[in-house]
Structures are given as C-alpha cells and as structure tokens.
Amino acid sequence: MRPNKKTIERNKGKEIPISPNWVNDRFHDLLEIYFNNRKYMRVHDLMGEFVDLARVSGMSMEYISGEVGHARPSTTWNMYSEIFNEEAKEAQQKMQELFANVIF
C-alpha cells in the first residue's frame, strides 16, 4: 500500500485503501435509499448547506471557515458569497416590511 493513499479501517482493524470516489459513491447509495434519487445532491452541496445554516445560526465566519477546511475566512466568504448576498437581501426585505408602516 502506498503511504500517501488514504485508507479506511474496515474489518478487524485492517486498513483498506479507498479511492477518491469512495465517499461520493457511498453518499449516492444513501441518496438512492432515502430519496430514490442518486442525483438529489452532491457531497459538496452538503458543505454549502452547512455554511448556510451555520451563518444563519450566527456562527462566526472564522469558525465556519475552519470547519469547512479553509485557511482564511475570506476564502469561505468568496466561495459562498451568493448565499450571504441572498441572506442580506432577505434581511433588507424584512427591514423594509418592518418599517413600511412606521410614520416619521
């Protein structure tokens, strides 16, 4: 076994090499079981979902960035700015609705 190859522990502590597609294949197996659709989402989509939920929950960008494996929060911001821009639009709309009935 090559030392730089990722492994996963399986039977009786024996380490078996895994291919880069192993996680993706298992993920799609789960999608087939639970949603009857292997193309429901990609593994990478889970990271976007996590970033979205974490940000809405008020977690700091530094924490989120570390959790998704980015060295800098700016990387996370740049990759998921569409999510954050949508969040900002929703907040702006809520503020407009809130102040629509206020008379100055």
Beta strands, then each sheet from edge to edge (+ up, - down):
strand 1: 7-9
strand 2: 15-17
sheet 1: 1+ 2-
end
